[in-house]
Amino acid sequence: MKLVILLVFLARTAIASNSTCRLTSLIQEKQSNITPVLEKYEALLLMFLGFGGLSITLGIVHYAVRRYIYRDAHSLDTVFDAGGKVTLGLTAVTVTSQMLWPADFLQSATIMSKYGLGGSLFFAVAIVLDILMFPVLSLTLKTRAPGAKTFLQIICARFGKGAHIVFCCIALFANLITVMALILAAKAAINVLVKDVSDEMILLLLAFLFGSYCLIGGLGTTFYISYFNTALTFVSVLVFIVHVTYKETDNIFTKKENMYEAMKCIQAPDGNYENSFMTFRSRGGVIYGVVLFLMATSLSFCDQAHWQSRIAAKPAQGVAGFFIAAYIWFAIPLTITITSSSVYMSMSYQNGTHLLSAFDVDSGFITPFVMESVMGKTGAYMLITMVTMALMSTGSGEVMAVSSIMVYDIYKVYISPYRRGIDITQCPLCGKERKHTDDTGNSADQICKCPSVTTCKDCENDGMVRLKAQHFLHPYECSVHGRYRRYEDELLHYKNWCMIWVTIGIVPYGLLIVNLGVNLNWAVFTLQGVYSAFLCPLLMTIVWSKCTAKAIITGSIMGVLAYVAGVLIVAELVYEGGLGNFLTNTSSDYSLLGGITSAVIMSVSCTIIISLCTHTIKTQKDAERVWDKTLSIDNPLNPWRNVYKEELANIDVSEDTKVNTTHMTKIFRSARILAIVGGLISFVIFGVVIPANVLSLEVLTYHQFSSWSFACQIWVMIAAAFAIVVPPIEEIVQIVRYYARNKSKESVSQEKYVLSSK
């Protein structure tokens, strides 16, 4: 309560001293007055045939690679983890792509138009710090639950079905809110770029782009699409920057001197140093950055789409990939925001009035307006390319996330489990205790003796027959694993229907949202702020053995209540109109800050206190048993020990040795060192060095502004070089290696066959 009261006083002080801009503002309107430049048929051809055709082609290519090179296309796990060995480059560009939302091209310019250079910087820093948190967390996930495909499986293994059901609802709610934000952002962007396009057409287009290639290639195709998304985005950003900054033109708006003069002369809010946009010292920008960091981190924890990228890569590649993604992502919104906002300020300054209404600015239309004004149709094509690719990558990830939850956490657990009534540490094939996890003194006949799928000759024969088979189901000959293979075939069939229905469901869900008139800012900020209540409970689930089911459920509920109370109290007491102006005031900076900080503090307190009061951990052995449950999350047809076979051999762990968290920590020692050292260095760079240097400046001189712009442009060029060149080289090298390995195995098998025939 003291925190909320403090925020109220700070906000009142800020609002009371706020000044008006020297530029005349246009009358507030409820719809955009920007004229679209693209014909409907042009946009539809580009999206359906261009991007849709590209995505389906990539889906077919990925399926062929998995079928004929890796020979695991029929594995359910491959659909949702892309084989578990995604390269460093693909991991980096996929994380970058998933963090690139349409808002990064649209709303980031709005933030700079309100808070100046400080707003654009702290917007980018907030997301980067969120990305930098996850190398260590993804490594912890791999150490504690290397076989998990969803974070909900960890909750089910540790706490049972009660907590699992609660967090399944939370995870699906997170997916619904994310898809809502994507639909609203897509509708706003397409309407301002394309003439006479209906809501129904937009939703059909989104459903096609989101789901078309997921059905063919699974998560792996999402990685391929993410590469093209990131590459095309960088190309578009570079073309825009070069056109505005370096191309000789008579356009006075794009001259750097005029952009600087406009940014310096136009009066900013009182929260900025000397009421200038040309400064990084922005109180509103800092508050927005803090809110965005907490929201982005909470969303990353709750959204299964984010966990999929961490699960798909091996730890070393995952850690390095996340660090590289942070540096790559930082360059994109910062550079495009500075360029588009500076040009818009220059145009408005020369005109003597804002060229866009407050509605247009809040809707994120500065970048579309500038790109259309400066580059004409070319600019519109470039922007719709960036927005569409961002939508495809993020939207397809959401389709995969919902489908994986429905398969792994609903169908396999509640609707049609392979074997009912067994514990997580028991073998699903025979129902007996796994030999790797048994420490209870069971007799020999109570311990699983099922042979490993890697040494099973019948499974090898079944695999070769399946590779050549054209029909879906095949009568497997293996007496141990054959029945489970048929069960996985059923799951694959169910997975296909899940993806189809989730994709189709986007259309009626989108129509409901559009007809309800849901506000974009309210959906993006206020609804997503609810995730902050679940941040601590989910974190404790992965890192703390003493965490209990009662604690995470109570902590989540109390966190939600604290969030709602904080938002409503600050909105009522601070802003003009109070709760009467509900959508605007509950999505404002101080309301969100009050709600999110209240939610985090309440959920942390409840989770820790209740865990300490209800846990049963007395010894280190008890703690090990907790993580034995999460280590037991596995697929008998695709055991996680096979993925880390080389690493386990390096620490002398045999096939019969029980693997515990101590072994996994040894395996990932070098990756952990990289995560800690790289994380500290990166946190210092983005959280201390860059902010400290720019905050030491007051109002930037022309030379300082030019230097900052040039530094951002160099950064984006280096990032573009990595994102465009490295991933395809790594992927081709890995495919060639697997192809050579398969040829070697086939030649050895052929020689054995010839010798046996003689």
C-alpha positions in Angstrom: 0.0 0.0 0.0 2.9 2.4 0.8 4.2 1.7 -2.7 0.9 2.5 -4.3 0.7 5.8 -2.3 4.2 6.8 -3.3 3.4 6.2 -7.0 0.3 8.3 -6.7 2.2 11.3 -5.3 4.9 10.9 -8.0 2.4 10.7 -10.8 0.4 13.7 -9.5 3.6 15.7 -9.4 4.5 14.7 -13.0 1.0 15.4 -14.4 0.6 18.7 -12.6 3.8 20.1 -14.2 3.2 18.8 -17.7 3.4 21.4 -20.4 1.9 21.6 -23.8 3.8 21.1 -27.1 4.6 24.2 -29.2 3.1 22.4 -32.2 -0.6 22.5 -32.7 -2.2 19.1 -32.3 -4.9 17.9 -34.6 -8.4 17.3 -33.3 -8.7 13.9 -31.6 -10.4 11.5 -34.0 -11.6 7.9 -33.6 -10.2 6.6 -36.9 -7.1 7.2 -38.9 -6.9 9.9 -41.6 -3.9 8.3 -43.3 -4.7 7.3 -46.9 -3.5 3.7 -47.7 -1.4 3.4 -50.9 -1.5 -0.3 -51.6 -4.4 -1.9 -53.6 -6.1 -4.8 -52.0 -5.0 -7.2 -54.8 -1.4 -6.1 -54.4 -1.3 -6.9 -50.7 -3.1 -10.2 -51.0 -0.8 -11.4 -53.8 2.2 -10.5 -51.8 0.9 -12.1 -48.6 -0.9 -15.2 -49.9 1.3 -16.1 -52.8 4.6 -14.5 -51.7 4.8 -15.1 -48.0 2.3 -18.0 -47.9 4.0 -19.8 -50.8 7.4 -19.2 -49.2 6.2 -20.6 -45.8 4.7 -23.7 -47.4 7.8 -24.3 -49.5 10.0 -24.1 -46.4 7.6 -26.5 -44.6 8.0 -29.1 -47.3 11.8 -28.6 -47.4 12.1 -29.0 -43.6 9.9 -32.1 -43.7 12.0 -33.6 -46.4 15.2 -32.9 -44.4 13.8 -34.5 -41.3 12.5 -37.5 -43.2 15.4 -38.4 -45.4 18.4 -36.9 -43.6 17.6 -37.0 -39.9 15.0 -39.8 -40.3 12.8 -38.6 -37.4 10.0 -36.8 -39.2 7.5 -39.3 -37.7 8.5 -38.5 -34.2 6.0 -36.5 -32.1 8.9 -34.8 -30.2 10.5 -33.6 -33.5 7.3 -31.7 -34.3 7.6 -29.7 -31.1 11.3 -29.4 -30.5 12.7 -29.6 -34.0 15.0 -32.5 -33.1 16.5 -30.8 -30.0 19.7 -29.9 -31.8 19.0 -26.5 -33.4 22.1 -24.6 -34.4 23.4 -21.5 -32.7 22.6 -19.2 -35.6 19.0 -20.5 -36.0 18.5 -20.2 -32.3 19.7 -16.6 -32.3 17.5 -15.4 -35.3 14.5 -17.3 -33.9 14.7 -15.6 -30.6 15.2 -12.3 -32.4 12.2 -13.0 -34.6 9.9 -14.1 -31.8 10.8 -10.9 -29.8 10.1 -8.8 -33.0 6.4 -7.9 -32.7 4.6 -5.5 -35.0 4.7 -3.1 -32.0 8.5 -2.9 -32.4 8.0 -1.2 -35.8 4.9 0.7 -34.8 4.6 1.5 -31.1 8.3 2.1 -30.6 8.0 5.3 -32.7 5.0 6.4 -30.6 7.2 6.0 -27.5 9.9 8.2 -28.9 7.4 10.8 -30.1 6.2 11.1 -26.4 9.5 10.7 -24.5 12.2 11.5 -27.0 15.5 9.7 -27.3 15.2 8.3 -23.8 11.9 6.6 -24.7 13.5 4.8 -27.7 16.5 3.7 -25.7 14.7 2.4 -22.6 12.2 0.6 -24.8 15.0 -1.4 -26.4 17.0 -1.9 -23.2 13.9 -3.4 -21.4 13.5 -6.1 -24.0 17.2 -6.8 -24.2 17.5 -7.3 -20.5 14.5 -9.7 -20.7 16.3 -11.7 -23.3 19.5 -11.8 -21.3 17.8 -13.4 -18.3 17.0 -16.6 -20.2 20.4 -18.2 -21.0 20.8 -19.1 -17.3 17.1 -20.1 -17.0 17.1 -22.2 -20.1 20.3 -23.9 -18.9 18.5 -24.6 -15.5 15.5 -26.0 -17.4 17.8 -28.3 -19.4 19.6 -29.4 -16.2 16.4 -30.2 -14.3 14.1 -31.4 -17.0 15.9 -32.2 -20.3 13.0 -34.2 -21.6 10.3 -31.7 -21.1 8.6 -30.2 -24.1 6.4 -27.8 -22.2 7.0 -26.0 -18.9 3.6 -27.4 -17.8 5.1 -30.9 -17.8 7.5 -29.8 -15.0 4.6 -28.5 -12.9 2.7 -31.8 -13.4 5.7 -33.9 -12.5 6.5 -31.8 -9.3 3.0 -30.9 -8.0 0.5 -33.2 -9.5 -2.7 -32.6 -11.5 -4.2 -29.8 -9.3 -1.5 -27.3 -9.9 -1.1 -28.6 -13.5 -4.8 -27.8 -14.4 -4.5 -24.3 -12.9 -1.4 -23.5 -14.9 -2.7 -25.0 -18.1 -5.5 -22.5 -17.9 -3.0 -19.7 -17.2 -0.8 -20.8 -20.2 -3.8 -20.9 -22.5 -4.9 -17.5 -21.3 -1.5 -16.2 -22.1 -1.7 -17.5 -25.6 -5.2 -16.0 -26.1 -4.0 -12.6 -24.9 -0.9 -12.8 -27.2 -3.0 -13.8 -30.2 -5.4 -10.9 -29.3 -2.5 -8.4 -29.4 -1.3 -9.8 -32.7 -4.7 -9.6 -34.3 -5.3 -6.0 -33.2 -1.8 -4.9 -34.3 -2.2 -6.7 -37.6 -5.6 -5.1 -38.2 -4.3 -1.6 -37.4 -1.2 -2.0 -39.6 -2.9 -3.6 -42.6 -5.8 -1.1 -42.6 -3.4 1.9 -42.7 -1.4 0.3 -45.6 -4.0 -1.4 -47.8 -7.1 0.1 -49.3 -10.6 -1.3 -48.7 -9.6 -4.4 -46.9 -12.3 -6.0 -44.7 -11.8 -7.4 -41.2 -12.8 -10.9 -42.4 -10.2 -10.9 -45.1 -7.5 -9.8 -42.6 -8.4 -12.6 -40.2 -8.5 -15.2 -43.0 -5.1 -14.0 -44.1 -3.7 -14.2 -40.5 -5.0 -17.8 -40.1 -3.4 -18.8 -43.3 -0.1 -17.3 -42.5 -0.1 -18.6 -38.9 -1.0 -22.2 -39.5 -0.1 -23.1 -43.1 3.4 -24.4 -42.7 3.1 -25.5 -39.0 1.1 -28.5 -40.1 3.7 -29.6 -42.6 7.0 -29.0 -40.9 6.2 -28.3 -37.2 8.5 -26.2 -35.0 11.5 -26.7 -37.3 9.7 -24.8 -40.1 9.1 -22.0 -37.6 12.9 -21.8 -37.2 13.4 -21.6 -41.0 10.7 -19.0 -41.3 12.3 -17.0 -38.5 15.5 -16.9 -40.4 13.8 -15.4 -43.5 11.8 -13.1 -41.2 14.9 -11.7 -39.6 16.9 -11.5 -42.8 14.1 -9.7 -44.7 13.6 -7.3 -41.7 17.2 -6.4 -41.7 17.2 -5.8 -45.5 14.2 -3.6 -45.2 15.6 -1.6 -42.3 18.9 -1.1 -44.1 17.1 0.1 -47.3 15.0 2.5 -45.3 18.0 3.9 -43.4 20.2 4.3 -46.6 17.3 6.0 -48.4 16.6 8.5 -45.6 20.2 9.1 -44.5 22.5 8.7 -47.4 20.5 9.1 -50.6 20.9 12.5 -52.3 17.5 14.1 -52.3 15.8 17.5 -52.4 13.5 16.5 -49.5 14.2 18.9 -46.7 12.5 16.6 -44.1 15.2 13.9 -44.3 18.2 16.2 -44.0 19.9 15.4 -40.7 20.3 19.1 -39.8 16.5 19.6 -40.1 15.7 16.5 -38.1 18.0 17.6 -35.3 16.6 21.2 -35.3 13.1 19.8 -35.1 13.9 17.4 -32.3 15.6 20.1 -30.3 13.0 22.9 -30.8 9.8 20.9 -30.3 8.9 21.0 -26.6 8.7 17.7 -24.8 6.9 16.9 -21.5 8.3 18.2 -18.2 9.7 14.7 -17.4 12.4 15.3 -20.0 15.5 17.3 -19.1 14.9 20.9 -20.2 11.7 19.8 -21.9 13.7 18.5 -24.8 13.2 15.4 -27.0 16.9 15.5 -27.8 17.9 14.0 -24.5 18.1 10.6 -22.9 17.1 12.0 -19.5 13.4 11.1 -19.5 11.4 10.2 -16.4 8.5 8.8 -18.5 10.9 6.8 -20.6 12.5 5.2 -17.6 9.1 4.3 -16.1 8.0 2.9 -19.4 11.2 0.8 -19.6 10.7 -0.6 -16.1 7.1 -1.6 -16.8 8.0 -3.1 -20.2 10.8 -5.1 -18.7 8.6 -6.7 -16.0 5.8 -7.3 -18.6 8.1 -8.8 -21.2 9.8 -11.1 -18.6 6.4 -12.2 -17.2 5.1 -12.9 -20.7 8.3 -14.9 -21.6 7.6 -17.2 -18.5 3.9 -17.7 -19.2 3.9 -18.2 -22.9 4.8 -21.7 -24.1 5.9 -20.3 -27.5 8.9 -18.7 -25.8 9.9 -22.0 -24.0 9.9 -23.9 -27.3 12.9 -22.0 -28.6 14.8 -22.8 -25.4 13.9 -26.4 -25.5 14.8 -26.9 -29.1 18.6 -26.1 -28.8 21.3 -27.9 -26.9 22.5 -25.9 -23.8 25.7 -24.5 -25.3 24.0 -23.4 -28.5 21.0 -22.1 -26.6 23.1 -19.9 -24.2 25.2 -18.4 -27.0 22.1 -18.0 -29.2 20.2 -16.0 -26.6 23.2 -13.6 -26.1 23.6 -13.1 -29.8 19.8 -12.6 -30.2 20.0 -9.8 -27.6 22.6 -7.9 -29.6 20.8 -8.5 -32.9 17.4 -7.5 -31.6 18.7 -4.3 -30.0 19.7 -2.8 -33.3 16.3 -3.1 -35.1 13.8 -1.1 -33.1 16.3 1.5 -31.9 17.5 2.3 -35.5 14.1 2.3 -37.2 12.6 4.3 -34.4 15.2 7.1 -34.4 15.0 7.3 -38.2 11.2 7.4 -38.5 10.5 9.5 -35.5 13.1 12.1 -36.4 11.7 12.4 -39.9 8.2 12.8 -38.6 9.3 15.5 -36.1 11.0 17.3 -39.0 7.9 17.1 -41.2 5.7 18.4 -38.4 8.1 21.1 -37.4 8.3 22.4 -41.0 4.5 22.2 -41.2 4.0 24.0 -37.9 1.5 21.4 -36.7 1.3 17.7 -36.0 0.6 15.9 -39.2 -1.0 13.0 -37.4 -3.8 13.0 -34.9 -3.4 11.7 -31.4 -5.3 8.6 -32.5 -2.8 8.0 -35.3 0.2 8.5 -33.0 -1.2 6.2 -30.3 -2.1 3.6 -32.9 1.6 3.5 -34.0 1.1 5.0 -37.4 4.2 7.3 -37.4 6.4 4.7 -39.1 3.8 3.8 -41.9 3.2 7.5 -42.5 6.9 8.3 -42.8 7.8 5.3 -45.0 4.8 6.1 -47.3 5.7 9.8 -47.4 9.4 9.4 -48.1 9.4 6.2 -50.2 5.9 6.0 -51.6 4.7 2.5 -52.5 8.1 1.0 -52.0 8.0 2.1 -48.3 4.6 0.6 -47.9 5.7 -2.7 -49.4 8.8 -2.8 -47.1 6.7 -2.1 -44.0 4.1 -4.6 -44.8 6.9 -7.1 -45.4 8.4 -6.5 -42.0 5.0 -6.6 -40.2 3.9 -9.7 -42.0 7.0 -11.6 -41.3 6.9 -10.6 -37.6 3.2 -11.8 -37.5 4.1 -15.1 -39.2 6.9 -15.9 -36.9 5.1 -15.0 -33.6 1.7 -16.2 -34.7 3.0 -19.6 -35.9 4.8 -19.9 -32.6 1.5 -19.4 -30.8 -0.2 -22.1 -32.9 2.6 -24.5 -32.0 2.4 -23.5 -28.4 -1.4 -24.1 -28.0 -1.1 -27.4 -30.0 1.8 -28.7 -27.8 -0.2 -27.9 -24.6 -3.2 -29.7 -26.0 -1.1 -32.8 -27.0 1.3 -33.1 -24.1 -0.6 -31.6 -21.2 -4.3 -32.3 -22.0 -4.6 -35.3 -24.3 -1.7 -37.3 -23.0 -2.5 -36.6 -19.3 -6.3 -36.4 -19.1 -8.0 -37.6 -22.2 -6.0 -40.6 -23.4 -2.9 -41.4 -21.4 -0.9 -44.4 -22.6 -1.0 -46.1 -19.2 -3.2 -44.7 -16.4 -2.3 -44.6 -12.7 1.5 -44.7 -13.0 3.9 -42.3 -11.3 6.2 -40.0 -13.3 9.2 -42.1 -12.3 7.7 -45.3 -13.7 8.2 -46.7 -17.2 5.2 -46.1 -19.4 5.9 -49.3 -21.4 5.8 -51.8 -18.5 4.6 -49.7 -15.5 7.6 -50.6 -13.4 10.1 -48.3 -11.7 12.7 -47.0 -14.1 16.2 -48.4 -13.3 17.6 -44.9 -13.6 15.4 -43.5 -10.9 14.9 -46.3 -8.5 16.4 -45.8 -5.1 13.6 -47.3 -3.0 15.1 -50.8 -2.6 12.5 -52.4 -4.9 13.2 -56.0 -5.8 14.6 -56.9 -9.2 11.2 -58.0 -10.7 9.8 -54.5 -9.8 12.4 -52.6 -11.8 12.0 -51.9 -15.5 14.0 -54.1 -17.8 12.7 -52.7 -21.1 15.5 -52.5 -23.7 16.6 -49.1 -25.0 15.1 -48.1 -28.3 18.6 -47.3 -29.6 19.7 -51.0 -29.2 16.4 -52.6 -30.3 16.8 -54.4 -33.6 13.1 -54.7 -34.2 12.7 -50.9 -33.8 15.5 -50.4 -36.3 13.7 -52.6 -38.8 10.4 -50.8 -38.0 12.1 -47.5 -38.6 13.4 -48.5 -42.0 10.0 -49.8 -43.1 8.3 -46.7 -41.8 10.8 -44.5 -43.8 9.6 -46.2 -47.0 6.0 -46.5 -46.1 3.4 -44.2 -47.8 0.4 -44.8 -45.5 0.1 -43.4 -42.0 -0.2 -46.4 -39.7 2.0 -49.4 -39.9 1.8 -52.7 -37.9 5.0 -52.5 -35.9 6.8 -55.7 -35.2 8.7 -54.7 -32.0 6.9 -56.4 -29.0 8.4 -53.8 -26.5 8.0 -50.5 -28.3 5.6 -51.2 -31.1 2.4 -50.5 -29.1 3.8 -47.1 -27.9 4.8 -46.3 -31.5 1.1 -46.8 -32.5 0.1 -44.6 -29.7 2.5 -41.9 -31.0 1.0 -42.2 -34.4 -2.4 -41.5 -32.8 -0.9 -38.4 -31.1 0.6 -37.2 -34.4 -2.9 -37.6 -36.0 -4.4 -35.7 -33.0 -1.6 -33.1 -33.3 -2.6 -32.4 -36.9 -6.2 -31.8 -36.0 -5.2 -29.6 -33.1 -3.2 -27.3 -35.4 -6.1 -27.2 -37.9 -8.7 -26.3 -35.3 -6.4 -23.8 -33.6 -5.7 -22.1 -36.9 -9.4 -22.1 -37.9 -10.3 -20.8 -34.4 -8.3 -17.6 -35.1 -11.0 -16.3 -37.4 -14.1 -16.4 -35.0 -11.8 -15.4 -32.1 -10.6 -12.4 -34.1 -14.1 -11.4 -35.2 -15.2 -11.5 -31.5 -12.3 -9.2 -30.5 -12.9 -6.8 -33.4 -16.7 -6.6 -32.8 -16.1 -6.0 -29.1 -13.9 -3.0 -29.9 -11.0 -4.1 -27.7 -8.5 -1.3 -27.4 -5.0 -2.1 -28.7 -3.1 -0.3 -26.0 -5.3 -1.9 -23.2 -4.8 -5.4 -24.7 -1.1 -5.0 -25.1 -0.4 -3.4 -21.7 -3.1 -3.9 -19.1 -4.1 -7.5 -20.0 -0.5 -8.6 -20.4 0.4 -7.0 -17.1 -1.6 -9.8 -15.4 1.3 -12.2 -16.3 3.5 -10.5 -13.7 1.5 -12.4 -11.0 2.8 -15.7 -12.3 6.5 -14.7 -12.8 7.8 -15.8 -9.3 5.7 -19.0 -9.0 7.0 -20.3 -12.3 10.6 -19.3 -11.6 10.5 -21.0 -8.2 9.1 -24.2 -9.9 12.3 -24.5 -11.9 15.0 -23.4 -9.5 13.7 -24.2 -5.9 13.2 -27.7 -4.6 11.2 -26.5 -1.6 8.5 -24.8 -3.6 5.1 -26.4 -3.1 1.8 -26.6 -5.0 -0.1 -24.6 -2.4 2.5 -21.9 -2.6 2.5 -21.4 -6.4 -1.3 -21.5 -6.6 -1.8 -19.1 -3.7 1.0 -16.8 -4.9 -0.5 -16.6 -8.3 -4.0 -15.8 -7.1 -2.9 -13.2 -4.6 -0.6 -11.7 -7.3 -3.5 -11.3 -9.7 -5.6 -9.6 -6.9 -2.8 -7.3 -6.1 -2.3 -6.4 -9.7 -6.0 -5.5 -10.2 -6.0 -3.5 -7.0 -2.9 -1.6 -7.8 -4.0 -0.7 -11.3 -7.5 0.4 -10.2 -6.2 2.5 -7.2 -3.6 4.4 -9.1 -5.9 4.9 -12.1 -8.6 6.3 -9.8 -6.4 8.6 -7.7 -3.9 9.8 -10.2 -5.4 10.4 -13.6 -8.1 12.9 -14.6 -11.4 11.1 -14.9 -10.3 8.2 -12.7 -12.0 5.0 -13.6 -14.6 6.8 -15.6 -11.9 6.9 -18.4 -11.2 3.3 -17.8 -9.4 2.1 -20.9 -7.0 5.0 -21.0 -6.2 5.4 -17.3 -5.8 1.7 -16.5 -3.2 1.4 -19.4 -1.2 4.4 -18.4 2.4 4.3 -17.0 1.8 4.8 -13.3 -1.2 2.5 -13.2 0.7 -0.3 -14.8 3.8 0.3 -12.6 1.6 0.2 -9.5 -0.2 -3.0 -10.6 2.9 -4.9 -11.7 5.1 -4.1 -8.7 2.2 -4.9 -6.4 1.7 -8.2 -8.2 5.4 -9.2 -8.1 5.8 -8.3 -4.4 2.7 -10.1 -3.4 3.3 -13.3 -5.4 7.0 -13.4 -4.3 6.0 -13.0 -0.6 3.2 -15.6 -0.7 5.1 -18.2 -2.7 8.2 -18.1 -0.5 6.4 -17.9 2.9 3.9 -20.7 2.1 6.6 -22.9 0.6 8.7 -22.5 3.8 5.7 -23.5 5.9 4.5 -26.4 3.8 7.5 -28.1 2.2 8.7 -31.6 3.3 12.3 -31.3 2.2 14.5 -32.3 5.1 17.7 -33.5 3.5 19.7 -33.2 0.3 18.3 -36.6 -0.6 14.8 -35.3 -0.5 15.8 -32.4 -2.8 17.3 -34.9 -5.3 14.0 -36.8 -5.3 12.2 -33.7 -6.4 14.5 -33.3 -9.4 14.3 -37.0 -10.1 10.7 -36.5 -11.0 11.5 -33.8 -13.5 14.4 -35.8 -14.9 11.9 -38.6 -15.5 10.0 -36.6 -18.0 10.9 -38.6 -21.1 9.8 -40.3 -24.3 10.8 -44.0 -24.5 11.1 -43.7 -28.2 13.2 -40.6 -28.1 15.0 -40.6 -24.7 16.8 -37.4 -23.8 19.9 -39.4 -22.9 20.4 -40.0 -26.6 20.6 -36.2 -27.2 23.4 -35.9 -24.6 25.0 -39.2 -25.3 28.4 -37.7 -26.1 28.3 -35.4 -23.1 27.4 -38.3 -20.7 30.2 -40.4 -22.1 32.7 -37.7 -21.3 31.9 -37.9 -17.6 31.9 -41.7 -17.6 28.2 -42.2 -17.2 27.2 -45.6 -18.6 23.8 -46.7 -20.0 22.8 -48.2 -16.7 23.9 -45.3 -14.5 21.2 -43.2 -12.9 21.6 -39.6 -14.1 20.9 -36.9 -11.5 21.2 -33.1 -11.4 24.9 -33.4 -10.4 25.7 -35.2 -13.6 23.7 -32.7 -15.7 25.5 -29.8 -13.9 28.9 -31.4 -14.9 27.8 -31.8 -18.5 26.7 -28.2 -18.8 29.6 -26.7 -16.8 31.1 -24.9 -19.7 27.7 -23.7 -20.9 27.0 -22.5 -17.3 30.3 -20.5 -17.2 29.4 -19.0 -20.6 25.9 -18.1 -19.3 27.1 -16.5 -16.1 30.1 -14.6 -17.6 28.3 -13.6 -20.8 25.2 -12.6 -18.8 27.2 -10.4 -16.4 29.1 -8.7 -19.3 26.0 -8.2 -21.3 24.0 -6.9 -18.3 26.8 -4.4 -17.6 26.9 -3.3 -21.3 23.1 -2.8 -21.7 22.1 -2.0 -18.1 25.0 0.2 -17.0 27.5 1.2 -19.7 25.2 2.4 -22.4 22.6 4.1 -20.1 25.3 5.7 -18.0 27.1 7.1 -21.0 24.1 8.6 -22.7 22.5 9.8 -19.4 25.7 11.8 -18.8 24.7 13.9 -21.7 22.2 16.7 -21.2 20.6 18.0 -24.4 22.5 16.5 -27.3 24.5 18.7 -29.7 24.2 18.1 -33.4 27.6 16.2 -33.4 26.4 14.0 -30.5 23.1 13.2 -32.3 24.9 12.4 -35.5 27.3 10.1 -33.6 24.5 8.3 -31.9 22.6 7.7 -35.1 25.8 6.6 -36.9 26.6 4.1 -34.1 23.1 2.6 -34.3 23.5 2.2 -38.1 26.8 0.5 -37.8 25.3 -1.8 -35.1 22.4 -2.8 -37.4 24.8 -3.5 -40.3 26.9 -5.8 -38.2 23.9 -7.6 -36.8 22.4 -7.9 -40.4 25.6 -9.5 -41.6 25.4 -12.2 -38.9 21.7 -12.8 -39.2 21.8 -13.2 -43.0 25.0 -15.2 -43.4 25.6 -17.4 -40.4 22.4 -19.5 -39.9 22.2 -21.0 -43.4 25.9 -21.9 -43.4 25.5 -23.7 -40.0 22.4 -25.5 -41.1 23.9 -26.7 -44.4 27.0 -27.9 -42.6 25.0 -29.9 -40.1 22.8 -31.4 -42.8 25.9 -32.5 -44.8 27.4 -34.1 -41.7 24.2 -36.1 -41.0 24.0 -37.2 -44.6 27.6 -38.4 -44.5 27.0 -40.2 -41.2 24.0 -41.9 -42.7 26.0 -43.0 -45.7 28.7 -44.4 -43.5 26.2 -46.4 -41.4 24.5 -47.8 -44.5 27.9 -48.9 -46.0 28.8 -50.6 -42.7 25.4 -52.4 -42.6 25.8 -53.5 -46.2 29.3 -54.9 -45.5 27.9 -56.9 -42.5 25.1 -58.2 -44.7 27.5 -59.4 -47.3 29.8 -61.1 -44.8 26.8 -62.8 -43.1 25.6 -64.0 -46.5 29.0 -65.6 -47.2 
